[in-house]
Amino acid sequence: MKVLYCAAKEYFEPGASESYDYFNSIRSLGHEVVPFFYRNHSFMYKNFRRNWIPWMNSQLVKKASSFDVLFIFRAGNIFPETILEIKKNSNCKTICFYGDNPYGSKQDPIDFKKVAAFDLFITKDTYFRDELNLFGFNNVVFMPHSYDPSFYGQSLTKEDLIPYNSDVVFIGGHYGYREEFFSGLTDDHVDFQIWGPRWETSKDPWILSKVVSSDGVFGLKKLKIAKATKIFINLINGGNSVRCPDDKPIIYSGAEVFVLSNYKPDMDLVLETGKEIVTFKNREELKELIRFYLENEEERKAIASRAKARVLKDHTSAIRFEKALALLS
């Protein structure tokens, strides 16, 4: 099968985004996969964006006519008319995985004409599926986030991980609510590390003492940081995921990392709480869970092991793509 894979070019490399996980996983199934970028931060894109975007859409229409499937990750800069023209003038089936809030949170709301234009529109949260189905978007289905085991499941030596060893780690950008939430979270003897952009802007001395780097971390370095910790804290953005977890519990479970995440009502659709992932509902509960699991290594490792087996069985990007093809047929 010939698949035209359409995504943003930035971070399009192993371990940098779920977008690349999908691309590589579709290739692993034996399909012929060709990338096409709807955003590439080239000279033309940066300086002549108003003209470049219509040109890119016209090129996508021409390109897609010779493919069996067009798979678009997030669909930025793609016009609804582009998808409709592809469907009208070719046999190419159109799929979109939309890993954001379609109603808008950190980004603008999606054009709902675009949602309707696809043969299959995949949303990562049951709430968004139910809302869109309610309003007549019968092409919308729910599938959780996914991961590429060829990257996250790779073996790393103790020597690879020693520079990044920690008791507790958080990876992600600084926001005011995160600074307040994390302040004083761990006991004095606990090695709590924070990695991610903008943390140097923190006003809290306690937080600043935990910041290892205020640069973004990607790829293999990010994987090493996660695998070298005893406890990986995930704090899901409520504006982007309502009932379901974001991508981190899945991808880091795939790396056999013990994940502590804030609770979501449909978490058990992805990982079984208490058995494959541990969740918290407030800050004080998280503090107690950190103390407990730092003292109980065997239980911590058993949960991480079960989580890895679960995501390998149910949540790889290859499994997601095969399910999407089945729904199309």
N, C-alpha and C positions, 0 to 999 in steps of 0.2 A: 504494500500500500504506500502511496506517495502522500506525505504529510507536509504541508507548508506551516511552519511554526512561527508565529508572529508575536513579538515581545519587544520590550525596551532593551536597548543594547547595554546600558550601564549595569554593572554587576552580573553580566551574562558570562559567568565562569563557575567552575565547580565550587560548591559550598558557599556561594555568594548570595543565592536566592532560590526560592522554590521554583522560579521560572526555569532556571537551568536544570533543576531536578526533573521537571517534566520533560524538557527537551532530551536530556540524556536517557531517561527511562523509556521514552517512546522509541528512541534509536535501539535500545537494548532488546526490544521486542522484534527487531528485524525489519522494521519499516524504513523506507527511504525518507529522511527528514531533512528539510532545507530551512534554514533560519531566514526570517524577514523581520526587519526592525522598524517599528512605528515611531521610535524615538532613538536617536543615536548621538546627540550632542556634538555633531560634526559642525564644521564652520558654517555650512549652509543652514543647518537646523538652528543654530544659535543666532544667526544674523538675518536669516530670511524665512523665519518660521511660518509666517502667514502664507507665503507662497509654497514652501516646502511641504506642508501638510496636505494640501489638495493634490500636489504632484505625487506624494507618497501613496495616497489613496488610489489614484489612477494606476500606479504601478502595481499595487496589490491586486486590483481587479484583473489586470492582464496576467499577472503571475499565477493567480489562483486557478485560472481556467484549466490548467494542465495537471491539477492535483486532485486527489480523491477527498482529502480532508483539509480544511483550514482550521488550525487550533490557535486561538488567540488568548494570551495570558494578560488579563486585565482590560485590554481593549482601549487604551489611551490613544487619542488622536485618530481613531477610526470612526468614519461617518456611518450612520445607519444605512444611508443610500449605497455605500460601498458593499455592505454585506448583502443587501437586497439585489444589487446588480450581479454580484458573484452567483447568487442562487438562481437568478433568472437566466443567465447566459452560460451556465456550466452545470455539471453534475457534482460539483464540489460541495460536500457537506460542511457546515460551519458550527464550530464549538467555541464557547468562551468559558474559561475559568476565571471568575471574578473574586479575588481574594480580599476585597475591601468591603466596606459598608456601602451598598448601592444608594442609600439615602444621603450619604456624605457624612464625614466626620473630620478627618484631617485633610480630605480632598473634596472636590466638588461632587454633588450627586451625579450619577450616571444619567445620560439621556435615555429615557425609558423606551424611546423608539428603537434605540440600539438593542436593548434587551429583547424586544419583540422580534427583531430582525433575525436573530440566530436560530438555527435549528435546535440547538441545545445550549442553554445558559446555566452554568453551574455556580451556585453560591455556597459559601463555606459555613453558613449558619442556618439552622432550622427556622429561626425567626424570620430571616429575610426570604427564605423559600415560602413560608406560610403567608407572609404579607403579599408577596408578588403573585402567588397562586390565587389568593383572595381577589386580587384585582384583575384576574383573567390571563395572567402570563403562564399558560399551560406548558410552555417549553422550559420552565425553570425547575431545576432539581437541586437537591442538597447532596454535597459530598464534602467531607472534612478536608482539611489540609493534608498534605502527603509529603513524602521524602524519598530521596534516592539512596538506597542502601549501599551502593558502590562507593559513595563518598562517606556517609555518616557511619557506616559499618566497618570502615577500614581499621586495621590494627595499628596502634601506636605503642611504642616502647615506653618504659618508665623514664628512660633518659629524655625522650621527647617531651614528657609531661612535667618533669621536675621544675623547670623554670616558672610554671604556671600553677603549682600546687596551692590549694586554698581549702579552707573549711566550708565556706559559703561564697557563692559568686552570683552577681547579677550582671547581665550584659544588655545594654540598651541606653538610649539617649536620656538626657536630663529633662525632667519636667518638674514644676513646682510641687505637684502632688506626690511625685516619687520621692523628692527630697524629704518632704515631711513624713512620708510613710516609712522610709528607711532609717531616719535619724534615730540613733540609739537602739537599733533593732537587735543587735547581738551583744552578748556578754563581752567583757573586756579582753578575755583570753582568746576569743574566737577570731580567726583570720578571715575577715569579711572583705571581699574585693569587689570593686565596682569598675566596670569597663564600659566606655561608650562616650559619644560626643556630648559636649556642652557641660559636663559635670564640673569643669573648672569655674563655672559661673555660680556654683553653690555658695550660699552665705553661711552655711553650717560648718563649723570647724570639724565636728565629728565626721560628717560626710566627706569633707575634703581629705581627711586622714585615711579614708578607705578607697579613694579614687586612685587606681593604678595608671589609667590612661584616659584622656579625654578625646582620643581619636576613635573613629569608627574601626571596628575589627571585623574581618571577613575571612572566609575560606578556611584554610587549614589552621591558622592561628586561632580563630574563633572556636574551632572544634577542639583544639588542644586545651584551651581555657576551660571549656565545659567538661571535658573528660578528666581534667586534673583536679576538679573540685569534689568535695564530698556531697554537697547539696547545691543544686542549681535552683535559684528562685525565679519563678515566672510570674509576672504581674500583667495580666491580660487587660488591655485597654477596653473599657466598657463601651466606648463609642464605636468600636470596630468589631467586637465580638459580643453578642448579646447572650445567647444560650450556650454556645459552643466554645471550645478552647481555640486559641490561635495556633500558629504553626510550631511554636517552640516545644510543647510537650511531646509532639510527634517526632520531630527531627532529633531531639536530644535523647528521647527514649530509644531511637534507632541507634544512637551511639552508646547505649547502656549507661546513661547518666541518670542519677536519682533526681527527680524533679518534684519540687514543692510549688504548687500553683494555686492561685485564688480560684474559688469554686465557681463553676458554671452549671446551670440546671441540666444541660444535656451532655455533661462531661462523659457520662457512662456510655454514650454512643461511640466514643472514641477510645477511652481507657477506663477500666474499672476502678473506681475510687476505693482507696484502701488496699487494693491488691496490686494494681499496676501504676497507680499514681496517688500521691497524697495531696489533699486540698485543704485550704484554710478559708475561713469566712471573715476573719478580722485580724488585725495586727497582733493582738495579744495571743491569739491561737497560734499564729505563725511563730512567735517567739518561743512558745512552749514546744512546738514541733521541731524547731531547730535544735533545741536542747536535747530532746528525746532522740532524734535520729543521729546526732553527732555521737551519742553514747551507745548506739545500737547499730554497729556496722553490718552485722550479718543480715538483719532485717532490711536495712537500707539496700544492700546489694541484691537481696532476693526480689525486692520490688522492682529494681532497675532491670533485673534479668527477665522477669515476667513481662515487663513493659516492652522490652526489646523484641521478645518473641511475638507479642501481640501486634506491634506495628509492622513487623516483617510479614506477618500473616495477612493483615487487613489494610495497611495504610501506605503502601508504596505508590509512587506516582505511576508505575506501570499498571498496577491494579486499577487505579482511577481511570486511566485512559481506556483500558479494555472495557470497563463498565460503561464509559461514555459511548464507545462504539456499539455496545450491546443495546443501549437505550436508543441510539439512532436507528438501529435496524428493527 
